[in-house]
């Protein structure tokens, strides 16, 4: 399964990447801005997108709108600026359900 991880904060990217690897996700593309993320998703059509809500360049809503316009359907988890442990637990539970 291919996953795209997009977060502007390096520490958060590293933490989320580690969490994904611990859940046996091995194909992870990591980005820090919305423009790179959107271009990659359009070209590669991954299964899952984990994206920071307020990602620089294009935010999560902008990217979802562009993908919908292009007819690309992708499971998306939007990371909001809450306590890190809360959203790490949420994402972990999401992967256990897939």
C-alpha positions as CSV (number, residue, x, y, z in Angstrom):
1,X,0.0,0.0,0.0
2,X,1.4,3.4,-0.9
3,X,0.9,6.3,1.5
4,X,1.7,10.0,1.1
5,X,2.5,11.9,4.2
6,X,2.5,15.7,4.0
7,X,3.3,17.8,7.0
8,X,5.3,21.1,7.3
9,X,6.9,20.3,10.7
10,X,9.9,18.0,10.4
11,X,9.4,16.5,13.9
12,X,5.8,15.7,13.1
13,X,6.8,14.2,9.7
14,X,9.4,12.0,11.4
15,X,7.0,10.9,14.1
16,X,4.2,10.0,11.7
17,X,6.7,8.2,9.4
18,X,7.9,6.1,12.3
19,X,4.3,5.3,13.2
20,X,3.6,4.2,9.7
21,X,6.7,2.0,9.6
22,X,5.7,0.4,12.9
23,X,2.4,-0.5,11.2
24,X,4.3,-2.3,8.3
25,X,3.7,0.5,5.8
26,X,6.8,0.5,3.7
27,X,5.9,2.7,0.7
28,X,5.8,6.2,2.1
29,X,6.3,9.4,0.1
30,X,7.0,12.4,2.4
31,X,6.4,16.0,1.5
32,X,6.5,19.4,3.4
33,X,4.3,21.6,1.2
34,X,1.0,21.4,-0.7
35,X,2.3,21.9,-4.2
36,X,4.7,19.0,-4.1
37,X,2.1,16.8,-2.5
38,X,-0.6,17.5,-5.1
39,X,1.8,17.0,-8.0
40,X,2.9,13.6,-6.6
41,X,-0.6,12.4,-5.8
42,X,-1.9,13.3,-9.3
43,X,0.9,11.5,-10.9
44,X,1.2,8.4,-8.6
45,X,-2.4,8.0,-7.2
46,X,-1.5,6.5,-3.8
47,X,-4.0,4.7,-1.7
48,X,-3.9,6.9,1.4
49,X,-3.0,10.6,2.0
50,X,-2.1,11.8,5.5
51,X,-2.0,15.6,5.3
52,X,-1.6,18.5,7.7
53,X,-4.7,20.7,7.6
54,X,-2.8,23.9,7.2
55,X,0.0,22.7,4.9
56,X,1.9,25.6,3.4
57,X,1.3,26.3,-0.3
58,X,-1.9,24.4,-0.8
59,X,-3.8,23.4,2.4
60,X,-5.7,20.1,2.8
61,X,-9.0,21.6,1.5
62,X,-7.3,23.0,-1.6
63,X,-5.7,19.6,-2.3
64,X,-8.9,17.7,-1.8
65,X,-10.8,20.1,-4.1
66,X,-8.1,19.7,-6.8
67,X,-8.2,15.9,-6.5
68,X,-12.0,15.8,-6.7
69,X,-11.9,18.1,-9.8
70,X,-9.5,15.6,-11.4
71,X,-11.6,12.7,-10.4
72,X,-9.0,11.1,-8.1
73,X,-10.4,9.3,-5.2
74,X,-8.1,8.7,-2.2
75,X,-8.6,7.9,1.4
76,X,-7.5,11.0,3.3
77,X,-6.6,11.6,7.0
78,X,-6.3,15.3,7.8
79,X,-4.0,16.0,10.7
80,X,-5.2,19.0,12.7
81,X,-3.1,21.0,15.2
82,X,-4.2,19.2,18.3
83,X,-2.1,17.3,20.8
84,X,0.3,15.0,18.9
85,X,-0.6,12.0,21.0
86,X,-4.3,12.3,20.1
87,X,-3.8,12.3,16.3
88,X,-1.1,9.7,16.4
89,X,-3.5,7.3,18.2
90,X,-6.2,8.2,15.6
91,X,-4.0,7.4,12.7
92,X,-2.8,4.2,14.3
93,X,-6.4,3.1,14.7
94,X,-7.2,4.0,11.1
95,X,-4.4,1.8,9.8
96,X,-5.6,-1.1,11.9
97,X,-9.0,-0.8,10.2
98,X,-7.6,-1.0,6.7
